[in-house]
Amino acid sequence: MSKQMIIAGLAIFVIAVLSPFWFNMATETQAAPKPELTGKSATEKKCVLDKYDMRANHMSLLDEWRDSVVRDADRKYTAANGVTFNMSLSTGENSCLGCHEDKEKFCDSCHNYASVTPYCWECHTNPKEIE
């Protein structure tokens, strides 16, 4: 093979490998929405985990809670900070929707951005949707 063919092949390879990075730099990306805190969640300073852990791991936590409630009938979770929470998506004291009252503003804004359709609401009913 000639030297020019090898150089041309390497140049094509480098362009192909780096093209996604150049495309991302050239196009404007929309920042991920921040969940809107309303009602009790806007004033409370405690949650199950800190906000960074909740953003990254809330689905794992909810899966663990589901298994604990359904399989072991254990409905209480004690966080690292000593606060006890109800393992429930429903409204009520120290439960998910007890603080994060507006599913549309809190949950759906991020899930729609990420094109994720959680299956939580196949079994659980948002109390505001009943009205």
Backbone bond lengths (Angstrom), bond angles and torsions (degrees), N, CA, C in turn:
res aa  C-N    CA-C-N  psi(-1)  N-CA   C-N-CA  omega(-1)  CA-C   N-CA-C  phi
1 M - - - 1.454 - - 1.520 108.59 -
2 S 1.278 112.54 149.93 1.458 116.20 -179.54 1.531 110.45 -87.01
3 K 1.289 113.54 158.87 1.460 121.38 -178.54 1.529 110.75 -61.02
4 Q 1.346 117.08 -38.15 1.466 120.71 -178.77 1.534 111.70 -66.50
5 M 1.336 117.85 -35.04 1.471 121.34 179.48 1.540 110.13 -67.27
6 I 1.319 116.19 -39.80 1.464 120.22 179.52 1.525 110.24 -66.20
7 I 1.317 117.17 -44.72 1.469 121.47 179.13 1.527 110.35 -63.89
8 A 1.336 117.67 -42.26 1.467 121.15 178.63 1.530 110.00 -63.19
9 G 1.319 117.57 -42.14 1.465 121.39 178.59 1.519 111.86 -63.32
10 L 1.316 117.04 -43.10 1.459 120.72 177.45 1.523 111.63 -64.16
11 A 1.326 116.84 -40.03 1.473 120.86 178.82 1.526 110.40 -63.33
12 I 1.325 117.65 -43.31 1.471 121.12 178.68 1.524 109.91 -64.17
13 F 1.320 116.71 -41.21 1.463 121.05 178.64 1.528 111.08 -61.18
14 V 1.322 117.65 -47.30 1.470 121.79 -179.46 1.521 110.37 -62.88
15 I 1.320 117.64 -42.41 1.471 120.99 178.59 1.523 110.20 -62.92
16 A 1.339 116.67 -43.66 1.463 120.16 -179.42 1.536 111.44 -64.70
17 V 1.314 117.05 -40.53 1.464 120.39 -178.44 1.527 111.45 -70.81
18 L 1.316 118.00 -37.54 1.465 120.92 -175.87 1.527 113.83 -89.68
19 S 1.315 118.61 -8.65 1.473 120.39 -176.55 1.528 113.58 -59.81
20 P 1.346 121.50 -39.01 1.474 118.61 177.65 1.532 112.72 -61.69
21 F 1.328 117.34 -36.54 1.466 120.44 178.67 1.530 110.56 -66.49
22 W 1.337 116.84 -42.62 1.461 120.03 178.03 1.516 111.20 -65.65
23 F 1.318 116.97 -38.33 1.471 120.95 178.83 1.525 109.80 -62.18
24 N 1.342 117.40 -44.83 1.467 120.75 179.73 1.516 112.44 -65.25
25 M 1.325 117.75 -35.33 1.458 120.16 177.83 1.527 110.98 -70.60
26 A 1.330 117.52 -32.63 1.461 121.30 -176.65 1.520 112.31 -80.24
27 T 1.318 118.10 -28.16 1.460 120.37 -178.13 1.516 109.80 -98.42
28 E 1.306 115.98 150.75 1.456 121.70 179.09 1.515 108.85 -85.33
29 T 1.307 117.31 126.37 1.455 120.93 178.30 1.520 109.35 -103.22
30 Q 1.304 114.60 142.96 1.454 120.50 -179.97 1.521 108.63 -85.55
31 A 1.296 116.48 132.35 1.465 121.03 178.69 1.523 109.69 -69.42
32 A 1.296 115.73 146.40 1.466 120.35 178.07 1.528 109.34 -63.30
33 P 1.322 116.89 137.41 1.462 118.83 179.72 1.528 110.87 -68.66
34 K 1.310 114.90 150.00 1.460 119.89 174.25 1.518 106.62 -96.34
35 P 1.322 117.12 134.10 1.465 119.14 -179.92 1.526 110.26 -58.43
36 E 1.306 115.20 136.42 1.466 120.08 179.80 1.523 109.16 -82.37
37 L 1.315 115.79 119.91 1.456 120.70 179.22 1.517 109.20 -88.48
38 T 1.317 115.64 120.33 1.463 121.24 -179.79 1.522 108.89 -126.09
39 G 1.298 115.22 162.36 1.458 120.58 175.73 1.513 112.89 58.42
40 K 1.327 115.26 -131.98 1.461 121.87 -175.28 1.529 111.98 -63.95
41 S 1.333 117.86 -34.37 1.475 120.17 -177.37 1.527 112.00 -66.79
42 A 1.316 117.53 -24.51 1.466 120.56 179.74 1.530 111.61 -74.43
43 T 1.332 116.75 -25.90 1.463 119.86 -176.64 1.527 113.44 -104.16
44 E 1.308 117.29 -25.74 1.474 120.55 -179.26 1.515 110.38 -69.75
45 K 1.301 116.61 145.12 1.465 121.67 178.39 1.527 111.97 -108.63
46 K 1.338 116.97 3.65 1.452 119.84 -178.95 1.531 109.55 -122.18
47 C 1.329 114.55 146.43 1.458 120.67 174.23 1.526 106.63 -147.29
48 V 1.274 116.64 177.34 1.456 121.49 -177.83 1.531 110.55 -59.80
49 L 1.313 116.32 -48.43 1.465 123.60 177.05 1.519 107.40 -130.25
50 D 1.323 118.06 169.80 1.458 118.18 174.78 1.532 109.04 -70.35
51 K 1.328 116.63 162.59 1.462 120.53 -169.88 1.525 113.32 -60.63
52 Y 1.325 118.06 -32.54 1.466 120.07 -179.30 1.527 110.92 -70.74
53 D 1.343 116.11 -41.15 1.460 119.84 176.20 1.528 111.18 -66.17
54 M 1.322 116.82 -39.39 1.465 119.64 179.78 1.529 110.83 -64.74
55 R 1.321 117.39 -41.44 1.463 119.48 178.89 1.517 111.34 -62.45
56 A 1.316 116.28 -40.92 1.465 120.23 -175.33 1.527 113.08 -83.65
57 N 1.332 117.76 -31.22 1.466 120.01 -168.23 1.517 115.53 -125.94
58 H 1.329 118.64 14.07 1.459 118.22 -174.77 1.527 112.35 -64.22
59 M 1.326 118.15 -33.23 1.462 118.93 -179.32 1.521 110.95 -68.46
60 S 1.330 117.44 -39.17 1.471 120.34 176.50 1.525 110.55 -63.53
61 L 1.329 115.92 -42.00 1.458 120.39 179.07 1.526 110.46 -62.54
62 L 1.325 116.83 -44.77 1.466 119.88 -179.96 1.526 111.51 -65.73
63 D 1.329 117.88 -35.46 1.470 120.53 175.35 1.529 110.97 -64.24
64 E 1.328 116.47 -42.98 1.469 120.21 177.58 1.527 110.39 -62.28
65 W 1.334 115.95 -42.86 1.459 119.85 179.08 1.518 111.13 -62.63
66 R 1.332 116.41 -43.61 1.466 120.07 -179.88 1.525 110.22 -57.49
67 D 1.338 115.49 -47.72 1.459 119.73 -179.41 1.527 111.10 -62.97
68 S 1.321 116.91 -41.51 1.455 121.23 -179.01 1.525 111.55 -64.86
69 V 1.326 116.99 -41.91 1.470 120.81 -178.55 1.522 110.66 -72.16
70 V 1.314 117.25 -47.49 1.463 120.65 -174.20 1.529 111.46 -73.78
71 R 1.316 116.81 -43.49 1.474 119.55 -173.77 1.518 113.49 -88.06
72 D 1.335 117.42 -34.45 1.459 120.39 -174.11 1.526 113.67 -112.23
73 A 1.324 117.85 -4.12 1.468 123.28 -177.81 1.533 111.75 58.28
74 D 1.319 116.62 28.04 1.461 122.22 178.27 1.528 107.78 -96.58
75 R 1.316 117.88 115.13 1.461 121.68 -174.48 1.523 113.96 -109.56
76 K 1.322 117.83 3.83 1.470 121.05 -179.15 1.520 109.76 -114.74
77 Y 1.325 115.34 139.39 1.463 122.18 177.19 1.520 107.73 -126.79
78 T 1.314 116.49 126.63 1.461 120.47 176.72 1.516 108.20 -103.36
79 A 1.317 115.10 117.75 1.468 121.58 -177.97 1.522 109.93 -74.82
80 A 1.319 115.51 169.09 1.464 121.89 179.86 1.528 111.47 -60.06
81 N 1.354 116.40 -28.32 1.470 119.56 -179.96 1.534 112.69 -84.32
82 G 1.347 117.59 5.31 1.460 121.51 176.01 1.512 115.12 89.81
83 V 1.327 118.83 -5.81 1.451 122.08 -179.10 1.535 108.93 -81.69
84 T 1.320 116.49 136.85 1.461 121.73 179.46 1.522 109.42 -96.59
85 F 1.318 115.57 132.78 1.461 122.19 -179.88 1.519 109.76 -120.86
86 N 1.344 116.00 150.31 1.458 121.37 172.38 1.519 107.93 -80.36
87 M 1.307 117.51 129.68 1.458 120.72 177.26 1.528 107.49 -80.77
88 S 1.326 114.56 81.79 1.453 120.41 -175.06 1.518 110.15 -152.32
89 L 1.322 115.83 141.49 1.463 119.99 172.75 1.521 110.53 -85.27
90 S 1.315 117.16 -15.69 1.460 121.57 -176.50 1.516 111.38 -70.77
91 T 1.329 114.05 170.02 1.453 118.72 175.21 1.517 108.82 -73.15
92 G 1.280 116.03 158.32 1.456 121.03 -179.80 1.513 109.17 144.11
93 E 1.299 115.51 168.37 1.463 121.15 -178.15 1.526 110.26 -63.28
94 N 1.318 116.54 130.23 1.469 123.75 177.59 1.531 113.30 54.65
95 S 1.316 116.59 45.22 1.460 121.60 173.35 1.521 107.66 -125.56
96 C 1.318 117.33 169.81 1.473 120.67 -175.98 1.527 112.12 -55.57
97 L 1.332 116.58 -59.60 1.463 119.81 -177.77 1.524 112.44 -78.54
98 G 1.322 116.87 -3.19 1.457 119.92 171.87 1.523 110.20 -68.20
99 C 1.324 116.65 -34.39 1.469 121.66 177.05 1.527 111.66 -100.68
100 H 1.311 116.09 -47.62 1.465 120.94 -177.63 1.520 107.72 -91.63
101 E 1.322 114.87 79.24 1.460 122.39 -168.04 1.521 114.11 -70.20
102 D 1.319 117.83 -31.08 1.456 120.56 -173.23 1.532 110.52 -106.23
103 K 1.320 115.89 96.52 1.461 121.78 -178.26 1.523 111.87 -57.91
104 E 1.303 116.50 -37.68 1.469 120.60 -177.96 1.531 111.58 -63.83
105 K 1.331 116.68 -44.03 1.468 120.45 -178.67 1.517 112.19 -80.30
106 F 1.337 117.39 -32.06 1.455 119.51 -174.53 1.526 112.01 -91.61
107 C 1.301 117.55 -57.00 1.475 121.09 -174.59 1.533 111.95 -82.51
108 D 1.328 115.03 -53.31 1.461 119.78 -170.14 1.521 113.87 -64.62
109 S 1.332 118.62 -31.09 1.464 119.40 -178.05 1.524 111.17 -61.51
110 C 1.314 118.43 -44.35 1.470 121.22 179.24 1.525 111.83 -75.69
111 H 1.328 116.66 -41.71 1.462 119.08 -179.47 1.524 111.20 -62.86
112 N 1.322 117.91 -38.55 1.467 120.56 177.41 1.527 110.99 -66.34
113 Y 1.317 117.11 -40.96 1.465 121.74 178.17 1.527 110.47 -60.21
114 A 1.334 117.02 -42.84 1.461 122.13 -176.74 1.535 112.36 -85.48
115 S 1.334 117.12 0.01 1.474 122.22 -177.16 1.524 110.93 55.30
116 V 1.328 115.05 46.73 1.456 121.49 179.91 1.519 108.17 -113.80
117 T 1.320 115.86 135.50 1.455 120.65 176.12 1.522 108.16 -117.25
118 P 1.335 116.71 92.97 1.462 118.53 -179.09 1.527 110.70 -68.27
119 Y 1.309 115.46 148.90 1.464 119.79 -178.09 1.522 112.44 -93.53
120 C 1.340 117.20 9.76 1.473 121.16 -179.94 1.527 111.18 -56.58
121 W 1.316 115.39 -41.55 1.457 120.19 -169.90 1.521 112.46 -84.62
122 E 1.328 116.95 4.94 1.460 119.21 171.88 1.528 109.59 -73.72
123 C 1.329 116.71 -31.81 1.466 121.35 178.66 1.530 111.91 -105.54
124 H 1.331 116.69 -41.27 1.459 121.37 -177.52 1.521 109.68 -88.39
125 T 1.311 115.33 142.53 1.456 121.55 178.36 1.502 108.52 -111.32
126 N 1.332 115.30 129.17 1.451 120.05 175.67 1.526 107.35 -70.35
127 P 1.330 118.85 121.94 1.475 120.56 -176.27 1.510 114.17 -55.36
128 K 1.346 118.34 -30.38 1.464 119.59 -179.54 1.535 111.39 -71.72
129 E 1.352 117.45 -22.97 1.456 120.73 179.20 1.518 112.55 -77.72
130 I 1.325 117.00 -17.95 1.458 121.46 -179.71 1.518 110.41 -72.31
131 E 1.323 116.35 -35.16 1.473 121.25 -175.45 1.517 112.02 -62.82
